[in-house]
């Protein structure tokens, strides 16, 4: 039987009593931003899981899905072209 798709809402929580209300992986105090920063610096899952053995691949996928959702909703996140590119020639 195929496994149900787990959304980030199932694995990412925001609770003002945990890490000052930053989004964390459910059941841990591991902030989403920490997972994303480690992967951005060095996308090595083996090292990530060695550093944070409570994390699962589903947790990491939830962090990435959460970040993707925020970027899609945030219009300001779109890169702005350099000022020279905006001026007509």
Backbone torsions as a table, in degrees:
resi	resn	phi	psi	omega
1	UNK	NA	130.0	-178.1
2	UNK	-66.9	144.0	178.7
3	UNK	-73.2	137.7	177.8
4	UNK	-66.2	146.8	176.0
5	UNK	-69.4	127.3	179.1
6	UNK	-98.5	126.5	179.5
7	UNK	-90.4	165.5	-179.6
8	UNK	-61.9	-27.6	179.0
9	UNK	-62.9	-23.2	177.9
10	UNK	-78.3	-19.7	-172.4
11	UNK	-124.2	-16.0	-179.2
12	UNK	-110.4	128.8	-179.5
13	UNK	-127.2	152.7	174.0
14	UNK	-125.3	116.5	-177.8
15	UNK	-136.6	122.3	-177.4
16	UNK	-59.2	-17.1	-180.0
17	UNK	-91.5	-4.4	179.8
18	UNK	-118.0	119.5	178.2
19	UNK	47.3	46.4	175.3
20	UNK	53.4	34.4	175.3
21	UNK	80.7	10.4	176.4
22	UNK	-75.7	150.1	176.7
23	UNK	-62.4	129.6	179.8
24	UNK	-131.2	162.1	173.3
25	UNK	-71.2	127.7	-177.2
26	UNK	-52.4	134.5	178.4
27	UNK	82.0	4.2	179.0
28	UNK	-135.3	179.5	171.5
29	UNK	-114.3	25.3	-178.3
30	UNK	-87.8	110.5	-179.6
31	UNK	-69.2	143.7	176.8
32	UNK	-55.7	-43.1	-177.4
33	UNK	-60.7	-33.0	177.9
34	UNK	-66.2	-44.8	179.0
35	UNK	-61.1	-46.3	-179.0
36	UNK	-64.6	-40.8	-179.4
37	UNK	-64.3	-43.2	-180.0
38	UNK	-64.3	-41.1	179.8
39	UNK	-70.3	-34.5	178.4
40	UNK	-67.5	-38.8	-179.5
41	UNK	-72.2	-44.1	-177.4
42	UNK	-153.7	99.1	-177.0
43	UNK	-73.9	69.0	-177.8
44	UNK	-120.7	100.1	-177.1
45	UNK	-63.0	-36.6	-179.4
46	UNK	-59.2	-45.4	179.0
47	UNK	-67.0	-41.9	179.2
48	UNK	-59.2	-46.7	-178.7
49	UNK	-71.3	-27.5	175.6
50	UNK	-69.5	-40.3	179.1
51	UNK	-72.0	-33.0	-177.2
52	UNK	-132.6	77.8	-174.2
53	UNK	-62.3	-18.2	178.7
54	UNK	-78.3	-16.1	179.0
55	UNK	-71.9	147.4	174.1
56	UNK	-120.5	167.4	177.0
57	UNK	-61.6	-34.7	178.0
58	UNK	-65.5	-35.2	176.4
59	UNK	-63.7	-44.4	-179.9
60	UNK	-64.4	-43.2	177.4
61	UNK	-60.3	-39.1	178.6
62	UNK	-64.8	-40.2	177.2
63	UNK	-61.5	-44.6	179.6
64	UNK	-66.7	-40.7	178.4
65	UNK	-65.0	-40.2	177.9
66	UNK	-60.8	-47.4	179.3
67	UNK	-63.0	-42.5	178.7
68	UNK	-59.9	-44.2	179.5
69	UNK	-61.8	-42.5	179.1
70	UNK	-64.1	-42.2	-179.7
71	UNK	-66.1	-41.1	179.6
72	UNK	-62.9	-33.8	-178.8
73	UNK	-82.1	-21.8	-173.5
74	UNK	-95.6	104.5	179.8
75	UNK	-66.5	-30.3	-179.1
76	UNK	-69.9	-13.1	-177.8
77	UNK	-76.9	-11.5	179.6
78	UNK	-70.0	134.2	178.8
79	UNK	-62.9	142.1	177.1
80	UNK	-95.9	134.7	178.6
81	UNK	-65.9	153.6	177.8
82	UNK	-57.9	152.0	-175.7
83	UNK	-57.7	-35.2	179.5
84	UNK	-64.8	-33.2	-178.8
85	UNK	-73.7	-20.3	-178.2
86	UNK	-86.0	-20.6	-178.2
87	UNK	-83.5	135.9	176.0
88	UNK	-67.1	147.2	-178.4
89	UNK	-76.2	NA	NA
